[in-house]
Amino acid sequence: MRTTRPKALAPAALALLLATVATACSGSAGAADSRTVTVTVGYQSKTINTVTAGTLLRSLGYFEEELAARGRKDGVTYKVNWQDYATGAPITAQMTAGKIDIGSMGDFPLLINAVRGKELKQPTHLVSVTGYNLRGGLNTVVTAPDSKLESLTDLRGKKVSTSVGSAADGTLVRALRRAGIDPSSGIEKLNQQPSVGASALQAGSVDALSQFVAWPGQLAYEGRAKALYDGAELNVPTFHGVTVREKFAKERAGVLDDFLRAQRRATDHLRTEPVAAAESVAKETGLPAEVVYLYNGANGIATFDPALRPELIEALKQDVPVLKDAKLVGDVDVDAFVDPAPLARVTAAGAGTEPYPRAVAARPELWLKGQARTTSFDSPRELLKAARGADVRAAYVPDAVTGTLWFADKAVWVAEGPELRAFVTPAGAQAYAAAHQGSGARIVSFAEAGALAS
């Protein structure tokens, strides 16, 4: 039997064949002549202020719908590769390696993303915002439920867990400085992942935990922590946003537009159906829906709006010195990092893209079991009165000073004549009561507050 060998390919033909195979198999969305394009999106499922660019967007399928419409026009099959991470750092690492095209993360990680992208010749740009809080209420310092610590000054010499380079660490550094504590020597800081820090707090190996959404709310809801410091006391905006590789944005501008259009649709869904959105995110992440709603609800701590608001960009510039002091970045050209053109392009081209209303003061809110809608009230007293004897799933009240929403049964209450006021932290309640002794202000328990409301 004679075996016939295939003829050897000429070098030029072989090169062409290899290039064709490489293009067809490439996971990069930048392959201009590929008939199948995979767009890789990095997100943080449990960092729930990114849901309109991650968890919720993925579950709704809006990005895939936009890409399918594009594919029908240009004859390309588009696929989305969703990659879930615990923090922004690995997303940045993958983006600078050219393996993630679009990512979402908090403000401090965004700055690191900008610096690393420039250093490694894979420049990135901030193109939209997901969730924000104009006072900084998305970050909180918590302690164990039975902790004797009552204010930030009590942290002097204590062990505090945080994630260095995160917005939560930025809040901790700023708050300690305002309290007259050197953040580098006044405490023993442990650089830990959020889940590790939460376990350390429960085990008693750290005295406090400074973390970003949704860890503080989840730990408080589950009775595993209590709030010590509300990041909103800083009155410095904090936000999460969407970053994109510059090369991808240039080569696949239409795909980026599709993503931003899909993000807008997810934002519309969250704002018009906040309970359904919270239930969906809870199902995808395993987080309690009541915790998701605390942050993402109708009166939640976060406001969702893709707009690159000037006050948010200015806050980003104020974050740079904090990261420089931690030797995590050098100089950062924030203006060059921010690219408003793609979002402006999408907004100008699409109907129904009028600006969202600005964040407004939160109102007390009651979520009854079995209900797909919540009820808002004009005062904490009215909420407590309505909750008495009801089958309550969750009750939320805003801090009387910062406006940060918190669980009513986890808040610290102050009675002042006929008025009932709630506070996220003991220090906040104590400061208010001390300043209003003349009107009889006093701290009361949640049960006492409920009785006084009846």
C-alpha positions, 0 to 999 in steps of 0.5 A: 500500500502506498501512502500519499503525503500532502504537498508541503505548503509554500512559505507564503501560503503557510503564513497566510493559513496560520494568520487565518487560523489565528484570526478565527480563533482569537478571543480579541475583539480587535480582529478586524476581519473575523466573522466571529468576534468575542467581546470579553467583559470583566465585572464584579458580581458582588460589587453590586454598584456595578450591576448595570455593567455586569450582573444585572446587564448579563442576566437581562441579555441586553448587550447580547441583543444589541450585538445580535442586531449589529451582527445581522447588519454586518454579517458578523457573529458576536459573542460575549465572554463574561468574567467575574472577579472579586475586585478591580485589580485582576480586571486591570491585570487582564485588560493590560494583557489585552484579554479583557476589553471592557471592565467595571470597578470603583473609583480608586481601582479606576485610577490604578487601571489608568496608570497600569494601562499607560505603563504597559502600553494598553491605555484605557479610558473611563467611558461611563458611570454605574452607581454613585453616592455624592457624599461617599456613603458606599464605603463603611467601617464596621466592627463586631456586634459586641465590640466596645468601639464606638467611634473612629478615634477608638481605632487608634492602635487597633487592627483594621482590615481593608483592601489597599488600593480600593475605595474603602481603603481611601475612605479609611485613610481620609477618615483617620486623618480627619480624626487625627490618626496617622493611617500609616502608623496609628493603626495596624492595617491588614491588606485583605480581600473583602471575604477574608477581612469579613472572616477575620472580623468574625474570628476576632483577629481584627478589630474593624473592617473597612470595605465597599458595597455590599460587604458592610450592609450584608454583615450588618443585615446578618448580625455579624457586624455593626457600623462604626463609621459612615463614609458619607461623613467625608462628604466626598463623592464615590462611584463605580464606572466602566473602563475600556481598552483604547485599542478596542474602543477604536477598532470596535467603536460600534460594539462599545456603543452597543455596550453603553446602549445596553448599560443604559437599558439596564439602568432604566430597568433598575430605576423603574423596577428596583425590587425586581432588579434586586431580586434578580441580582440576589439570585445571581450573586447569592446576596440577600435581596434586602441587602441589594435593595439597601444599596440599589433600591428606589431610595438606595445608597447608590444612584445609577446614572451613566453620565460622567458628572463633573463632580465625580470627575473632580472627586477622581482627581482628589483621589490621586493624592491618596493613592500617591501617598500609598505609593500605588500610583504616580501622577495621573492625567485624569482628564486624558483618562476620561473619554466622554465621546462614546457616551455622548455619541450614544446619547445623541443617536438614541431616543429616550436618552434624556438625562436622569434626575439627580440624586435626591434625599432618601426617604424611609421605605418599607418592604412587606413580605410577598410584595413586589413594591415598597412604600415610602414615608415622609418620616421615620415615625410614620415608617415605624408606625406602619411596620408595627404588627406588619409582616416586614421583609425589610425597613429602611431609614436614612441617617438624619445627618448624612442621608445614608440609608440603613436597616431600621432595626440596625440603626441607632435611634434618637428620640427628641420630643415627638420626633424620631431620628435614625443614625447609621453609627453610635457616634452619629447618634451621640453627637446629635443627642449631645448637641440637642440636650436642651430639647430632650434628645436621647438615645433609645432602642429600636423597640423603644422607638417603635413603641414611641411611634405607635 
